[in-house]
Amino acid sequence: MTEVQTPLRTESDLIGTVELPTDVYYGVNTVRAAENFQLSSSRIEQFPELIEALAIIKQAAAAANRDVGALDATIANAIIAAAQDITAGQLHDQFILDMIQGGAGTSTNMNANEVIANRALEHLGYAKGDYDVLHPLNHVNMGQSTNDVYPSALKLALHKMTGTLLTNLETFRKALRAKAEEFSSTVKMGRTQMQIAVPMTLGQEFGAWATMIERAATGVKRVRFDLLELNLGGTAIGTGINANVGYRERAIEQLREITGINGISSAPDLIAATADTQIFADLSGALKRVGLTMSKIANDLRLLSSGPSGGFGEVNLPARQAGSSIMPGKVNPVIAEAVNQVAYQVAGHDAAISMAVEAGQLELNPFEPIMARGLFDSIALLANASTMFTEKCITGITANTQLMRDVVEGSAGLATVFSPVVGYKAATALAVEANETGAKVTDLAVAKGLLSRDQVEQLLNEALAL
C-alpha cells in the first residue's frame, strides 16, 4: 500500500530553511519556537482571550497603518479580515506554542503574525507562504514590536478574564449575604484564638465573609482599570522607532472602536511602560488576596462543620461524596479543601510573578510569558473555585441552631455580656465558677441574685443587636 505524502511548503529564516505542511497557517518562526520550548502542559491555544487580544491588536495596527497612509488598503483589509476570523474563534489550534518561552514573547508575536499573514493571503486568493505579496513582518507587524504588542495583548486578555472572575465573585458574595440573612437570629458563640469569646449570630459570621469577598473584589477592580493603559506604539523600548507618524494615536482609537472599551489609553511615558511590569505584580497580589480570603472562609467552614459529633458541629456542609474507602458513612469537606488548594496555587503563582517582575533589566522585562501563564491560571482557578464554592457548598449549608444555643447558654463567655451590669470582678467570678463546675453562667448569675431571668435575656439580645 502506497503511503500518502503530506504536501509540504518551504520557509526560511536567518538560521536556515524548514519544511512544514501546506495546510498549517503558522510558519518558520513558530516551528523554531515549538522545537525550542517544550516545557509545560500550557499551550497558547488553551487561552482564547490571549489569542483574540493578539488578533485585535493586529487588526487595530493594520487599520491604523492604513489610515496614516503607511499600508496599502487592500493588504490592510486582508489583515483585518484574517484577524476578525481569529476573534470569531477560527484558527486557535494554530497557536501551538508553550506559554513558557524565552524572548519576551517574541515567539508568540511571530506565531500571530504568521497565522494572520497566511489567512490574509487566502483572503486575497494566494497560497500560504506567498510572503512576497503579504509578509508577516513587513505588513502584519508593521509599526510594532513584541515589546509593545505582547504586553498590550496580555493586558487586554487579563481585563476580559478578570471581568468573568468579578462576576463569579459577586455571585459568591450574594450567596454569603443570603445566608447571613437566613441565619440573622441564629445565636452562637464567637471565638478568638480558638477559644470561646463572646456571643454573636451565625448571620454576622456569614455577613463578615461577604464583606471580606467584596473588599477583595474591589482590589481586583482597581487593578483592572489600570490594565487599560497600554504601551502600544512604543515599539522596541518605548521610543516609537519604526512607527509612522500618527500611528500610535490611531491604533489606540481603533482599539477603542473594536473592543467598545473607551477606557483604553496610551501610557504617558512609553519607555517606562515598556520597562515596568509592576501592573502584573499588582494584579497578582489582588488575586492572591481573593484566594486567601476564600481560603480563610473555607478554613472557618471546615472548623464549624467539624465532627460532626466530636467537633464544633455548628453547621452542616452539603454532602458531596463518600469520604473514605475504609470508614463507612464518613463525609469530608471536599469543596472547602479544594478551595484551600486553589489559594495555595495562586499564592505560588504570585511568588513566581513577583520574582519575574523584579528580574527585568533596563528597558525591557523578558519574563512576561511566565507572568502571563501564572495570571491566566490564577484567574481561571479563582473563577472556577468561586462558582464551585457557591453552588456546591454555600447555598446548601444548614445550621444546628439548638446546639449553638446550648453552647451559648452554657458558656462562661456570657460573663463578658454581664460585666457592664454586675462589674468585672463579679463577672470574672461567674466565669471561673462556671468553668470549674460546669454550671451555666446564666443560672449562676440568677442564683446569686446578680441578675433576673429577664435581665439575662435582655442583655443577650442587646449584645447581639436582636
N, C-alpha and C positions, 0 to 999 in steps of 0.2 A: 504494500500500500504506500503510495507516494505521500510524503508529508507536505502539507500546505505551508508555504513560506509566507510569513507576515511581511507585507511591503514595508520598506524602510526609507527614511529620508536622512540626509546627512546635514549636520550643522557643525559649525566650527567656532572656536573662541581662541584666546591668546595661548591656551595650553595645547590645543590641537583640535581634532575632529571627533565627533561621536555619531553613531547611527542610532536612530530611535524610530519606533513605529510611526507610520504616517498618520495614524488615527489619533495620536495624542496631541494635546494643544500646548503643552509645555515644551521647552527647548533645551539647548545645551547647558545653559547655566543651572537650570533646575536639576538636570541629570547629574551634574557635578556635585551639587549640594546634597542630593539624595544619596549619592555614594559616600560622601564625606561624613554626613551626620545621621547616624543610626543609633540614637542614644536613649530614646524613651518610647513609650506607647502613645504619646500625644502627637497627632498629626494636624496640620493646619486645616485639613478638610473637616475635622471634628468641631471647628469653631466658625460656624457660618457668619457670625457677627463680624469677625475679623475679615473674612473674605469679602463680605459685602461692603465693609468700610473701605477696603483697598480699592474695590471697583468704583465706589462713589468718588473717591479722591481722583482716580484716573479719569473718570467722566468729567469731574469739575475741571481738572487740569486741561483736558483736551478742549473743552468748551472755552476756557479762559484763553488758551493759546490761539484758538480760532478767532476769538473776539478781539484780541490785540493785534491780529494780523500776522502772527508767527507760524501758524499751522494752516495748511490748505483745508478748506471747509469739507471737501469730500473725505479726506483722511480723518479729520476730526470727527465727523459724523459717524464714520465706521467704528472708530474707537468708542464713541459714546454708545452706539448700538450694542457693541460687544460687552461693554461694562454693564449696560442695562440687562443683558441676558444673565449676567452673573448675579446681579442683585435680585433677579427674579428666581434665582435658585438653580440655574444651569451651571454645569462645568465645575461644580465644587469638588468633584472627585479628581480634578486635575491639579489640585493644590496638595501635592503629595509629600511635602517636606516635614521633617521633625520640627516641633516647636522650639526645641533647644538647638541652637546653631551659632556658630561664630559669625563675625562680620556685621554685627549691629543690626541684623535683619535684612541685609543685602540679598540673601538668598530668597527670602520671602517676597521682597520687592521685585526681584527678577522673575520669580515664578508668576507673579501677577502680570508683569509686563509681557511675558511670552504668551501666556494664555490669552490675554486680551488682544495682543497683536495677531495671533493666528485665528482667533474668532473674527476679528475685524477684517482680515484678509478674505475669509469666507463670505462675509457680507458684501465685499467688493467683487466677488467672483473669482478670487485667486486661490491657489493651493496654500496649505500651511507651509511655512518656511520661505515663502516668496518675500523675503525681507527687503529686496530692492524696491518693492512697492510701498511697504509699510513695515517699519522697523520697531522692535521692542524698545530700543533705547532712543533712537533719533526722534521717534514720534510719540509712542506711548509714554515714555519717561521724560519728554521734553520739559525743560524748566524745573526739573525735580532732582532730588537725591533721596537715597534711602533714609538719610538722616532727617529729612522733614516728612517724607511720606509715611514711614513706618510708625513713628510716634503719633502722628496725626491720626492714622488709621486705628492705632491702638486706643487712643483716647475716644474716638467716636464709637468704637466697639464697646468699650467699657461703659460709656454713657448709656448705650442701649441696654446692656446687660444689667446695670445697676437699677434701671427702671423696673425690670422684672423683679429683681430682688426686693425693691422697696414695696412693690405691690403685694408680694407674698408676706413681707414683714407686717404690713398694715392688716392683712387678714389675720395673722397670728396675734397681733395686738388686740384686735377686736374680739377674738376668741377668749383671750385672757380677761378682757374687760367684761365680757358677758358672764364669765364665771365669777368675777368679782361681784357683780350684781346678784347672781344666783345665791352666793354664799354671804351676802351682806350682813345677815343676822346670825350667822353660824359662829358661836363663840369658841375660842380656843386659847391656849397659852402660847405667847410668843417666846422665842428662845434667843439668848445671846451666848456665844462661846459654848454652844451645845447644851446649855443649862437653862432650866425654866427661868423666865424673866417676868413678864407682866402679861395680862390678858390682851387679846386683840380679836379680830374676827378673821375667819378664813378669807372673806371677801377682801379685807385690807391687804392680805398677803398676795392674792392674785392681782389686786389693783396695783401694788407696788411693782410687780413683774411687768405689767402692761406699761407702766411709766418708764421702766428701765429700757424696754424694747423701743419705745417711742424716742427716747433720748439717743439710743444707739443708731436708730434710723436717721435721726437728724444729722448726725455726724457724716453719714454717707451722702445725704442730700447736699451738704455744704461742699464736699469734695467733688461731687458730681457736677456741680455748676462750673467749677474750675477746670474740669476736663474739656470744656468747650473753647479754651484758649489754645490755639494751635500755632505751630511754627512753620506751617506750610508756606512755601515761598522763600524760606531761608536757605534752601538747598543744602550745601555741604556742611557749613559751620554757622550759618545764620547771616552771612553777608549777602546772600541772594545771587551769588555768582552764577552765570549762565541762564538766569531767568530774565525774560523780556520785561521791559517797562510796562507797568500796569497789570502784569500777570498776577502778582500776589493778591492785589485788591479784588481783581475779577474772580480769581479762584475761590476766595472766601465768599464772595457774593453767590457764586454758583453753588457752593456747598449749602448755603442757607436755602437756596431755591430747591435744590434736590431733596434735602432732608426735611425741610419745613421747620428747622430749628433756628430761630432768629438769634439765639444767644451765641452762636459760633462767631468767634472773633480771631483776629490776628494778634499774636503776642506783641506787646510794645517793644520788647527787646529780643529780637530773634536769635542773637548769639547766646544770650542767657537761656532762652527757651530750648535751644538745641543741646546745650551742655548740661542743663539741670533736669534731673528726673525725679525731683523731690515729690512731685504730684503723685507719682506711683507709690511712694512710701506713705504719703498721706492717705491715699485710698486704702492701701493695705492695712494701715493702722485702724482706720474706721471699720474695715471688715473684721479685723481681729476683735474690736470691741463688740461688734454684733455677735461673733462667735462665743466670746467669753460670757456675754450676758445670757445667751441661750443656754450655755453650759451651766451657768450658775442656777438657772431655773430648773434645768434637768437634775442637777445635784439635789436641790431642795425637794423636788418631787420624789426622787428616789428615797430620800430620808423620810419624808412624810408618809410614804406608802410602805415603808419597810416593815417586815414581819411576815404577814400582817399581824399575827397573834403575838409574836415575840419582839416586835419593834414599835415604831410610832403608831402605825396603822391608822393614821388620821384621815387619809384619803385613799381612794381605790383608783388605780390606773386601769384603763381598759386592758383586758387580757388579749394578747395578740398571737401568742403561740406557746406551745409547751416549752417549759423552761429547762427540762433536764431529761437526759437519756437514762438516768438511774433513779431519780426521785419522783415518784408518781404525784401528779397534781401540782407540781411546782410551776409557778409562773413568774417570769423575771421582767424587770422594767426595761425591755429591749429597746423601745423607742427612745427613751431618755439616754440610754447608754450609747446609742448610735449618734445622738446629738452631741454628747460629750466628745466622741471621736472626731466628728466633723470640726469641732472647735480646736482640737489638738492639731489637726492637719492645717487649718487656717493659720494658727499660730506658727506652725513650721514654715509655711509659705512666707509669712511676714518676716521671719528671720532671714530667709534667703533673699527676699526682696530688699530688705534693709542693707544687707551686705553688698548687693549688686548696685544699689543707688550710691552707696559710699565709694564704690570702687571706680567710678567713672573718672577718666583723665582728661584734663584740659578741655577742648572744645566739643567732646563727644563722650557719651557713655555707651560702650559697645555691648552692654549686658541687658539691654531691653528685652531680648527674647525670653530670658528666664523670668523677668518681671511679668511679661505677658502671660506666660504659662501659669505662673502662680496665681495671678489675679483672676484669670478666667476660671481656674479650678476653684478658687475660694468662693467666687460669686456663685458659681453653679452649685457647689456644695451647700452653701448657706440658703440659697433659694429653695433647693430641694428639701433641705432639713427643716426649714420653717414650715413648709407645706405638710411634710410628714408629721411634724410635732403637733401641728394644729389638728389635722384630720384624724390621726391615729392615736392621739393621746389627750390633748387638752379638752376637746369637745366632749369626750366621754368620761371625764373624771367625776366621781361621786364622793360625797363626804360622809364620814362616820360621825354624825352630829352628836349623838349621845355620848360616845366615847370621849370626844373632845370636851363636852360639857362636864363630864365626870372628872376629867383631869383638871379643869379649871377650878371646880369647887373643892377638889382635894389638894390643891396646890398651895404650898407656902408662899408662892409668888403673889397671892392675893394680899398679903400683908402690905405690899407696896401701895395697893389701891387704898387700903385703910389708913395708911400712915398719916396723910394730911389731917385726918379727923382724930385718931387716937394718939398720934405722936409717934416719932421714930422709935423711941425706946420701947414703948408698948407693942408696936408693930413687930419689932425685932424679936421680942419675947414670944409673940404669937408664932412667928415663923420658926423659931428654934424648937418650940414645943410641938408644933405640927410635924416637923421633920423627925423629931425623936420618938413621938408616939404614934404617928400615922393618922392622927385626928385631923379633921378639916379645920382650916383657919376660920372659915365662916362659923362653924359650930363653937369653936373656942372663943371667938370674939363675942358671940351672943351669950355663951355660958358665963363669961367673966363680966358681963354687963357693960362691955365697951360699946356695943352696937346692937340695934334691934334687927330683926329679920328684914324689915322694910328698908332700913338704912343700908344693910348689906346689898340688897338688890339694887337700890338706887345708886350706890357708889359704883357698882359694877357696870350698870347701864351708862352712867356718866363717863366712866373711864373708856368705854367702847363707843361713846357718842351714839348710842342706840335710842 
